[in-house]
Amino acid sequence: MSKQPMPATVPAIAESPSGDKLLVHRALAREPDAFRAIMKVHNQRLYRIARGILRNDAEAEDVVQEAYVNAFASLAAFRGQSTLATWLSRIVINEALGRLRKRRRTVEMPADPEARIIRFPLKSNDDPERTMAQRQILALVERATDSLPDIYRMVFVARVIEGLSMEETADLLGVRPETVKTRLHRARALLRKALDDEIGPVLLDAFPFAGRRCDRLTQAVMGRLGFE
């Protein structure tokens, strides 16, 4: 009997505890659509977290791919004590921190002053002045975020850019909510009050991970799992 295709509502289901268990169960049964659904739901968050640690587009993408492969290899260990998003995020954090430690053991090279800024998608009907202003604001946010010390940058990415709650961020990073609050306050101070006041509403568009990049990573992981 052929397997039924994954319903169109899977991404919404996947963000609930019952959806987590359903997708994990289907992935353990080696259903390709389950793996794809997990990645489509979590790709952007995991990429943002990895990039928040590594401050490098390509390395962040590599880390997310490795984290998926490792996570899917040990999927039976997922017990549902935390959400699938948190479980995957911790694997990404460990993978990214391991990559960072390895990088720091090598000879450090000067920072590239021409490092590419991740552009956010713009609507074609935006007027030129508004478009330019948005690009400048987002570029400023991304550079300022990259300049934060690691412990503040991870909290800032999780809380402000990814939109996790105080409790979710504390659980993700293994610290107390009070520590999250203190670090976030310090991060905002370092980024200056202007960033918080003027750019807050558009931060969700920073560090995008969609379209071809998202599809490319999903396809690469599916290939490594033997599906494509």
HUZITA-V424428 format. One record per pair of residues at least 24 apart in sequence whose C-alpha atoms are under 7 Angstrom apart, sorted by the first residue. I is the first residue (numbers start at 0). J is the second residue. If there is no record, write none. Layout:
<<I & J> <I & J>>
This chain:
<<5 & 32> <9 & 36> <10 & 36> <10 & 40> <16 & 82> <19 & 83> <31 & 226> <35 & 217> <38 & 217> <41 & 84> <42 & 213> <43 & 208> <44 & 161> <45 & 88> <45 & 91> <46 & 208> <47 & 206> <48 & 156> <49 & 91> <49 & 92> <49 & 95> <51 & 152> <51 & 153> <51 & 156> <52 & 95> <52 & 149> <52 & 153> <53 & 95> <53 & 99> <54 & 145> <62 & 91> <62 & 94> <62 & 95> <63 & 91> <64 & 216> <64 & 220> <66 & 90> <66 & 91> <66 & 94> <68 & 220> <85 & 171> <89 & 171> <117 & 206> <119 & 204> <119 & 205> <119 & 207> <136 & 198> <137 & 205> <143 & 190> <151 & 182> <151 & 183> <151 & 186> <152 & 186> <154 & 179> <154 & 182> <154 & 183> <155 & 183> <155 & 186> <160 & 202> <160 & 203> <161 & 203>>
